């Protein structure tokens, strides 16, 4: 059954969402699995306001959709995502230094990093599995709803300036990344990632030491994390401990087995040649997408008119147009785009509806990038539940 048919045809869809909100203050998408809706609660991990808790081992907390009424996600509302359960605390970083292995090996302190030229980059950090819980049929993995993402202004030196301290050999093809979080058991693969040299040397790849004008929160990567503008957050390694320049591909579970999609399923500007296989590729660049943050699913809105708000984003060309539908995608109206914060950032949109007929309505949104790419009309099924970018639908009651 198609998503729109479920929302329009099942009278319980809006009721489920409303009941969740009434009980816990939650607004959960009615397409999430029943078990996720039952288990999810609002909770506050260290340094955070109330997020949607999906798991504590490892920490997986989702941003509430209301946060996306604005283009910048506050630090205390930013989602938390870990793969491993052996997590560092702030005391773990007393005397911290970042090891860089290139033509020579150097260890850089925080003052060394901040002495380098600093870059401010406003960019979306989005888990590859964002909206996995909205796949039909459901697939395995953390059942994320809409909020495994956020947009912040990150500050730090460009990765290429950090690598220059150790030297980059001419035959280098990848940069390998490791963080201070680790596996609880020796049999669990350590979370190690790599990026191709071209992306490593790009303007939009930085070693972030600050987020929205403050030091990185512990659960968002303190003291330093990689920021890879336009790429999914699996490459945004937190708690960086070691960076290595390599002339061979990284052969790790998290590169060779996990975070891969069928070859050619999603468009990319920069192929990851050293990690691509004939049948599957590593997931890298995000796809164009959007979300409605106001009204919320199950809300009652005024027939005299109301305002639809949310954000749109893509992998780096920027957002050129956002359309909103008040009838589940039958007809569309052009929304007003807010200030452009950069090609890797959320672009806020608003639409004032004017008078609307009474009854049930389903709002929808779709974005088009400056590269003329538009959101998918049909979900691209893949085993890991990545890149769900069909239009976000929001059932409301007009009264």
NUGUDREN-625305 format. One record per residue (C-alpha): residue in one letter; x, z, y. Coordinates in Angstrom, 3 decimals. Layout:
<site A <X Z Y>>
...
% end
This chain:
<site X <0.000 0.000 0.000>>
<site X <1.327 -0.874 3.454>>
<site X <2.139 1.909 5.930>>
<site X <-0.566 0.804 8.408>>
<site X <-3.193 0.730 5.656>>
<site X <-2.309 4.270 4.632>>
<site X <-2.547 5.545 8.200>>
<site X <-5.831 3.786 8.943>>
<site X <-7.410 4.022 5.508>>
<site X <-6.622 7.612 4.565>>
<site X <-8.594 9.973 6.742>>
<site X <-6.216 12.780 5.778>>
<site X <-3.115 11.256 7.413>>
<site X <-3.598 12.667 10.898>>
<site X <-5.061 15.853 9.424>>
<site X <-1.900 16.458 7.391>>
<site X <0.230 16.131 10.499>>
<site X <-2.068 18.354 12.545>>
<site X <-2.137 21.032 9.862>>
<site X <1.653 21.104 9.739>>
<site X <1.810 21.478 13.494>>
<site X <-0.805 24.202 13.515>>
<site X <0.975 26.185 10.816>>
<site X <4.606 25.962 11.874>>
<site X <4.733 24.040 15.140>>
<site X <6.006 21.062 13.161>>
<site X <5.119 17.448 13.671>>
<site X <5.936 15.758 10.367>>
<site X <5.274 12.112 9.716>>
<site X <2.328 11.773 7.287>>
<site X <4.370 9.295 5.230>>
<site X <6.912 11.945 4.190>>
<site X <6.760 13.085 0.546>>
<site X <4.357 15.943 -0.051>>
<site X <7.146 18.235 -1.241>>
<site X <9.134 17.687 1.953>>
<site X <6.115 18.491 4.114>>
<site X <5.551 21.685 2.122>>
<site X <9.163 22.884 2.229>>
<site X <10.251 21.899 5.737>>
<site X <10.199 24.701 8.319>>
<site X <11.468 25.219 11.839>>
<site X <14.677 27.222 11.920>>
<site X <17.724 27.734 14.132>>
<site X <21.166 27.162 12.607>>
<site X <24.138 28.567 14.574>>
<site X <24.158 27.374 18.185>>
<site X <20.880 25.478 17.868>>
<site X <17.291 25.819 18.993>>
<site X <14.489 25.214 16.515>>
<site X <15.204 22.241 14.259>>
<site X <13.453 21.025 11.117>>
<site X <15.246 22.604 8.173>>
<site X <15.415 20.340 5.131>>
<site X <18.262 22.151 3.344>>
<site X <20.744 24.991 3.787>>
<site X <23.234 24.007 1.062>>
<site X <24.539 21.818 2.516>>
<site X <23.188 22.184 6.066>>
<site X <20.679 19.431 6.847>>
<site X <18.583 20.031 9.963>>
<site X <16.549 17.382 11.755>>
<site X <15.847 17.029 15.475>>
<site X <12.187 17.343 16.414>>
<site X <10.810 14.028 17.609>>
<site X <9.756 15.494 20.968>>
<site X <13.444 15.565 21.949>>
<site X <13.400 11.760 22.140>>
<site X <11.257 11.801 25.255>>
<site X <14.609 11.676 27.021>>
<site X <17.612 9.391 26.497>>
<site X <20.120 12.247 26.121>>
<site X <19.604 14.728 23.287>>
<site X <20.593 18.284 24.310>>
<site X <23.346 19.845 22.204>>
<site X <21.092 22.654 21.004>>
<site X <18.545 20.113 19.732>>
<site X <21.031 17.738 18.073>>
<site X <20.601 17.219 14.332>>
<site X <22.998 18.701 11.753>>
<site X <24.180 16.791 8.673>>
<site X <26.672 17.827 5.986>>
<site X <27.483 16.536 2.515>>
<site X <29.590 19.487 1.365>>
<site X <28.923 23.233 1.291>>
<site X <32.381 24.700 1.987>>
<site X <32.075 24.716 5.768>>
<site X <34.581 26.011 8.313>>
<site X <33.832 28.674 10.907>>
<site X <35.262 28.899 14.407>>
<site X <38.057 31.225 13.253>>
<site X <39.192 28.480 10.883>>
<site X <40.456 26.545 13.891>>
<site X <42.716 29.150 15.448>>
<site X <45.929 27.237 16.095>>
<site X <44.250 23.975 15.033>>
<site X <46.228 20.759 15.218>>
<site X <45.240 17.234 14.223>>
<site X <47.714 15.522 11.914>>
<site X <48.303 11.806 12.548>>
<site X <50.193 9.873 9.858>>
<site X <51.426 6.465 10.960>>
<site X <54.966 5.130 11.132>>
<site X <55.780 8.781 11.634>>
<site X <53.707 11.954 11.310>>
<site X <52.753 13.994 14.365>>
<site X <50.500 16.997 14.890>>
<site X <48.466 17.079 18.101>>
<site X <46.987 20.217 19.638>>
<site X <43.833 20.282 21.733>>
<site X <45.942 20.222 24.892>>
<site X <47.805 17.178 23.536>>
<site X <44.494 15.389 23.042>>
<site X <43.121 16.300 26.462>>
<site X <46.385 15.219 28.119>>
<site X <45.718 11.665 26.909>>
<site X <43.494 9.367 29.017>>
<site X <39.882 10.516 28.537>>
<site X <36.879 8.277 27.907>>
<site X <33.182 9.080 28.336>>
<site X <30.974 7.207 25.874>>
<site X <27.203 7.608 25.685>>
<site X <26.312 6.687 22.127>>
<site X <23.725 7.206 19.391>>
<site X <24.828 9.207 16.368>>
<site X <22.404 8.323 13.566>>
<site X <22.575 9.269 9.907>>
<site X <22.515 6.170 7.706>>
<site X <19.546 7.684 5.866>>
<site X <17.408 8.379 8.926>>
<site X <13.744 7.729 7.978>>
<site X <14.613 7.648 4.277>>
<site X <11.626 9.905 3.636>>
<site X <9.341 7.177 5.020>>
<site X <10.328 4.603 2.396>>
<site X <7.531 3.389 0.114>>
<site X <8.141 3.840 -2.740>>
<site X <10.267 6.921 -2.065>>
<site X <13.956 6.851 -2.960>>
<site X <16.380 9.641 -3.822>>
<site X <18.347 11.526 -1.174>>
<site X <17.642 13.818 1.758>>
<site X <14.098 12.992 2.843>>
<site X <14.812 12.545 6.529>>
<site X <11.951 11.820 8.873>>
<site X <12.537 10.484 12.375>>
<site X <15.124 12.934 13.673>>
<site X <18.415 12.488 11.800>>
<site X <19.846 11.143 15.033>>
<site X <20.627 11.939 18.640>>
<site X <22.294 10.449 21.693>>
<site X <24.997 12.262 23.660>>
<site X <27.751 11.560 26.133>>
<site X <30.939 12.122 24.161>>
<site X <34.322 12.686 25.796>>
<site X <37.849 12.389 24.437>>
<site X <40.782 10.023 24.037>>
<site X <40.373 6.623 22.439>>
<site X <41.483 6.592 18.826>>
<site X <44.020 3.874 19.564>>
<site X <45.780 6.155 22.066>>
<site X <45.886 8.926 19.476>>
<site X <47.286 6.552 16.841>>
<site X <49.956 5.343 19.263>>
<site X <51.520 8.801 19.128>>
<site X <52.388 8.181 15.463>>
<site X <52.878 4.409 15.571>>
<site X <50.822 1.693 13.872>>
<site X <52.541 -0.628 11.397>>
<site X <51.821 -4.355 11.620>>
<site X <50.425 -4.461 8.069>>
<site X <47.889 -1.671 8.668>>
<site X <44.316 -2.586 7.649>>
<site X <42.426 0.748 7.741>>
<site X <42.469 4.172 9.328>>
<site X <41.645 6.985 6.882>>
<site X <39.820 10.100 8.067>>
<site X <39.492 13.607 6.664>>
<site X <37.790 16.728 7.991>>
<site X <38.016 20.472 7.452>>
<site X <34.739 20.745 5.515>>
<site X <35.342 20.672 1.795>>
<site X <33.713 20.717 -1.628>>
<site X <32.629 24.002 -3.167>>
<site X <33.803 22.802 -6.596>>
<site X <37.011 20.948 -7.516>>
<site X <34.940 18.265 -9.267>>
<site X <33.059 17.376 -6.075>>
<site X <34.694 14.489 -4.184>>
<site X <36.081 15.390 -0.767>>
<site X <34.345 13.653 2.129>>
<site X <36.897 11.049 3.225>>
<site X <36.063 7.890 5.153>>
<site X <37.900 4.933 6.642>>
<site X <37.343 2.349 9.366>>
<site X <38.922 -1.107 9.692>>
<site X <41.761 -1.460 12.198>>
<site X <39.748 -3.637 14.576>>
<site X <37.067 -0.963 14.948>>
<site X <39.661 1.802 15.094>>
<site X <41.340 0.095 18.040>>
<site X <38.084 -0.695 19.880>>
<site X <37.071 0.815 23.221>>
<site X <34.024 2.476 21.654>>
<site X <35.956 4.496 19.055>>
<site X <37.120 7.856 20.380>>
<site X <38.245 11.271 19.169>>
<site X <35.579 13.370 20.847>>
<site X <36.372 16.918 21.923>>
<site X <33.330 17.369 24.183>>
<site X <29.621 16.587 23.995>>
<site X <27.303 16.455 27.000>>
<site X <29.847 18.210 29.172>>
<site X <30.572 21.089 26.780>>
<site X <32.891 21.656 23.805>>
<site X <31.514 20.237 20.576>>
<site X <29.089 22.632 18.859>>
<site X <30.514 23.938 15.593>>
<site X <27.874 22.149 13.496>>
<site X <28.479 18.864 15.340>>
<site X <32.183 18.713 14.580>>
<site X <34.170 21.286 16.609>>
<site X <37.008 21.062 17.533>>
<site X <37.144 17.249 17.301>>
<site X <35.181 14.487 15.608>>
<site X <35.382 10.735 15.443>>
<site X <32.814 8.793 17.472>>
<site X <32.293 5.173 16.404>>
<site X <29.928 3.475 18.834>>
<site X <27.372 1.227 17.123>>
<site X <28.185 2.398 13.578>>
<site X <26.181 4.838 11.501>>
<site X <27.202 8.477 11.503>>
<site X <28.830 8.427 8.077>>
<site X <32.030 7.328 9.872>>
<site X <31.743 9.989 12.589>>
<site X <33.865 12.467 10.632>>
<site X <33.495 16.069 11.849>>
<site X <36.145 18.799 12.117>>
<site X <38.912 16.211 12.018>>
<site X <42.025 17.514 10.274>>
<site X <43.970 14.386 9.338>>
<site X <44.034 10.714 10.356>>
<site X <46.179 8.261 8.414>>
<site X <47.009 4.629 9.148>>
<site X <47.081 2.676 5.891>>
<site X <48.002 -0.769 4.615>>
<site X <45.523 -0.466 1.730>>
<site X <41.788 0.266 1.398>>
<site X <40.675 3.867 0.921>>
<site X <39.564 4.358 -2.688>>
<site X <37.234 7.337 -2.277>>
<site X <33.789 8.060 -3.689>>
<site X <32.309 8.031 -0.173>>
<site X <33.634 4.515 0.460>>
<site X <33.559 2.796 -2.926>>
<site X <30.379 4.296 -4.421>>
<site X <28.272 5.927 -1.699>>
<site X <26.985 4.531 1.576>>
<site X <26.734 0.961 0.370>>
<site X <23.998 -1.660 0.740>>
<site X <23.323 -5.038 -0.903>>
<site X <25.740 -7.631 0.485>>
<site X <24.339 -9.478 3.488>>
<site X <21.122 -7.458 3.714>>
<site X <21.772 -6.294 7.272>>
<site X <23.461 -8.171 10.139>>
<site X <26.966 -7.141 11.208>>
<site X <29.254 -8.344 13.967>>
<site X <32.394 -6.936 12.342>>
<site X <32.628 -7.286 8.551>>
<site X <34.541 -4.505 6.787>>
<site X <36.536 -7.011 4.747>>
<site X <38.823 -4.554 2.948>>
<site X <35.809 -2.621 1.568>>
<site X <33.325 -5.460 0.987>>
<site X <32.458 -6.512 -2.568>>
<site X <30.571 -9.564 -3.761>>
<site X <27.432 -7.556 -4.550>>
<site X <27.497 -4.751 -2.000>>
<site X <29.029 -3.766 1.317>>
<site X <29.582 -0.430 3.012>>
<site X <26.831 0.304 5.499>>
<site X <28.398 0.056 8.955>>
<site X <26.479 -1.148 12.016>>
<site X <23.071 0.185 12.993>>
<site X <20.064 -2.092 13.327>>
<site X <17.760 -2.357 16.329>>
<site X <15.165 0.409 16.250>>
<site X <12.794 2.566 18.318>>
<site X <10.687 5.719 18.104>>
<site X <7.625 7.103 19.892>>
<site X <8.155 10.688 21.054>>
<site X <4.899 11.110 22.988>>
<site X <2.116 11.352 21.980>>
<site X <2.738 12.913 18.580>>
<site X <1.029 12.031 15.328>>
<site X <-2.405 13.666 15.224>>
<site X <-2.612 14.271 18.979>>
<site X <-5.840 13.893 20.912>>
<site X <-5.381 11.656 23.956>>
<site X <-7.620 10.907 26.933>>
<site X <-9.736 7.758 27.008>>
<site X <-8.982 7.520 30.745>>
<site X <-5.421 6.685 29.762>>
<site X <-2.182 8.318 28.644>>
<site X <1.545 7.661 28.644>>
<site X <3.573 6.516 25.626>>
<site X <7.239 7.567 25.757>>
<site X <10.216 7.159 23.480>>
<site X <13.617 5.573 23.017>>
<site X <15.104 2.386 21.558>>
<site X <18.653 1.498 20.498>>
<site X <20.792 -1.016 18.606>>
<site X <24.389 -1.462 17.499>>
<site X <25.910 -2.402 20.825>>
<site X <24.277 -5.324 22.614>>
<site X <21.804 -3.000 24.328>>
<site X <18.007 -3.052 24.499>>
<site X <16.383 -5.933 26.354>>
<site X <12.693 -5.330 25.652>>
<site X <10.315 -2.778 24.140>>
<site X <6.695 -3.538 23.224>>
<site X <3.996 -0.979 22.474>>
<site X <0.791 -1.562 20.528>>
<site X <-2.367 0.538 20.731>>
<site X <-3.992 -1.070 17.687>>
<site X <-1.443 -0.710 14.901>>
<site X <0.468 -3.876 15.717>>
<site X <-2.304 -6.419 16.299>>
<site X <-1.567 -6.809 20.003>>
<site X <1.407 -5.718 22.117>>
<site X <2.147 -4.692 25.707>>
<site X <5.542 -4.764 27.399>>
<site X <6.845 -1.234 28.165>>
<site X <8.913 -0.206 31.174>>
<site X <12.598 0.353 30.419>>
<site X <14.392 3.257 32.058>>
<site X <17.997 3.387 33.282>>
<site X <20.583 1.658 31.094>>
<site X <23.106 4.300 29.976>>
<site X <25.304 1.815 28.133>>
<site X <25.101 -0.552 25.164>>
<site X <25.508 2.197 22.527>>
<site X <22.992 4.620 24.059>>
<site X <19.282 5.282 23.700>>
<site X <17.194 3.254 26.189>>
<site X <14.145 5.243 27.284>>
<site X <10.807 3.433 27.602>>
<site X <7.353 4.309 28.964>>
<site X <3.944 2.654 28.907>>
<site X <0.916 3.827 30.886>>
<site X <-2.010 2.646 28.805>>
<site X <-4.886 2.645 31.281>>
<site X <-8.425 3.249 29.905>>
<site X <-8.705 3.186 26.094>>
<site X <-11.775 3.044 23.844>>
<site X <-12.841 6.212 22.028>>
<site X <-12.036 6.674 18.363>>
<site X <-9.052 6.513 16.050>>
<site X <-6.020 4.526 17.172>>
<site X <-2.589 3.785 15.773>>
<site X <0.238 3.376 18.253>>
<site X <3.247 1.248 17.333>>
<site X <6.542 0.338 18.981>>
<site X <9.089 -2.423 18.435>>
<site X <12.329 -3.114 20.271>>
<site X <14.291 -6.295 20.887>>
<site X <18.001 -6.184 21.628>>
<site X <19.909 -8.209 24.195>>
<site X <21.226 -10.137 21.181>>
<site X <17.567 -11.176 20.528>>
<site X <17.306 -9.148 17.327>>
<site X <13.898 -7.541 16.770>>
<site X <12.853 -4.792 14.409>>
<site X <11.885 -5.766 10.887>>
<site X <8.211 -6.364 10.139>>
<site X <8.689 -5.568 6.427>>
<site X <10.814 -2.710 5.096>>
<site X <14.049 -3.925 3.510>>
<site X <14.093 -2.058 0.228>>
<site X <17.491 -0.763 -0.890>>
<site X <18.422 1.941 -3.412>>
<site X <19.805 4.465 -0.893>>
<site X <16.999 4.182 1.662>>
<site X <19.125 2.969 4.563>>
<site X <18.271 1.154 7.816>>
<site X <14.513 1.777 7.940>>
<site X <13.616 -0.041 11.151>>
<site X <10.018 -1.151 10.737>>
<site X <7.860 -0.251 13.783>>
<site X <7.134 3.458 14.137>>
<site X <3.397 4.114 13.811>>
<site X <1.643 7.109 15.381>>
<site X <-2.046 7.870 14.581>>
<site X <-3.966 9.523 17.452>>
<site X <-7.555 10.287 18.408>>
<site X <-8.893 8.970 21.710>>
<site X <-11.521 11.317 23.138>>
% end
